[in-house]
Amino acid sequence: MRFISVIKKEWFLVGMVVAILLAMVIPNVGKSAGFLHLDVVTSAGIALIFFLHGLGLSPSAIKAGVSNWRLHLFVQTATFIAYPLLWVVFGDGLHLLMPSALAFGFCYLFVLPSTISSSVAMTSIAKGNVPGAIFNASLSSVLGVFITPFLIQVFMGLEGVEMDLMATIVSISTLLLLPMVIGQLLRPVLIHFIERHKTVVNKVDKVVILLIVFNAFSDSVAEGIWQGFSPTALFIAVALSFIILLVAAHGITWSASKCGFSREDEIAAVFCGTKKTLAAGVPMAKVIFGADPNLGMFLLPIMFYHPIQIFYCALLANRYASQAEKSHVQSVP
C-alpha cells in the first residue's frame, strides 16, 4: 500500500520513466507521424497549455512579465553568450575527443535559442514566473533567427545564410501568442470555471510533458541515432550532453541567486536559460547547412540534449514544486 501511495504521489516522475521505456519498446507508436501522431497531439497540447496560461494570467501579471528587464537580460545572456562561450573555451578539446562533424554539432547546440513549450510548462509546474518565462522563451526564439546563423558563421565559417524571418515569427506567434491572446479574451467568461477545476487543469501541462518525452525518445529510437556510431562516440556525446546541462542548470541557479532574483524569477531563469530548442533547431539546420552530408552528425548533440533536458528539468520542476508546497503548508497557521 505504501508503494502504491508513493507512485500516486510521484506519478509524474514514474510517468517519465515509463514514457522512456515505452519509446524503446514501441517507438513506431510514439514517433512523429506514427500511430498516435504525437507530433500533432503535442502541438495541440502546447497550444492548450498557452491557452490555459492566457486564461490564468491577469493583465497586471503579463505587464510584470514584460517589464522585468533584469530577468530578460539574464536569460538572453545565458542563452546567447554563456553557452557559445563554452564552444570558445572547449571547442578545440571537443575536436580531440570526437569527429569534427560531431564536435561542430555541439557548436550548433550551444548557439541555438531556448525552447518555447517545455520552458513555460516546466516553469508552470515548478510554480515559477510564468509571464517572465513566456516572454523570454518567445524573445529567445525571435532573437535566435538572427543570432544563431551569425554565430554559426563566426564559429564554422559558413557564408550565404538566409532565414525566412517572417515565417519564423508567424510560427512562433501561432504556437505561443495566439492561444494566449484567445485565453486572455475568454478570461472573463471562463476564469471561474477554471478555478473550480484547478486540480484537473494543473495536471494538463504535466501530461503534455509526458507525451513530449514519449515522442522525443520514440523519434530518436526510430531514427536509429542510438546505433550507427561507435559505442564510445555515443557514450561521449551522451555524457557531454548531460554534463553540459548540469553545468548550465546549476551555474544559472547559482548566478540567479547571486543576482538577488526571487524564487519565481530564479525558476524562470533556470528553465528558460538551460533549454535548447529541437523543434526550431532541426528546420533551422536544414536552412543553414543545406545538403551537407554531415547534417545528421550536426544534429546528433541536440537530439541527445533534447530528451535529457526534458527529463532532468522535469526532476528539477518537481523538486521546486515540492518545495513550494512545503513552504505553503508551513506558512498556513
Secondary structure, DSSP 8 states (H G I E B T S, - for coil): -HHHHHHHHTHHHHHHHHHHHHHHH-HHHHSTTSSS-HHHHHHHHHHHHHHHHHHH--HHHHHHHHH-HHHHHHHHHIIIIIHHHHHHHHHHHHHHHS-HHHHHHHHHHHH----SHHHHHHHHHTT--HHHHHHHHHHHHHHHHHHHHHHHHHHH--------HHHHHHHHIIIIIHHHHHHHHHHHHHHHHHHHTHHHHHHHHHHHHHHHHHHHHHHHHHTTTTSSS-HHHHHHHHHHHHHHHHHHHHHHHHHHHHTT--HHHHHHHHHHHS---STTHHHHHHHHHTT-TTHHHHHHHHHHHHHHHHHHHHHHHHHHHHHHHHHHHHH--
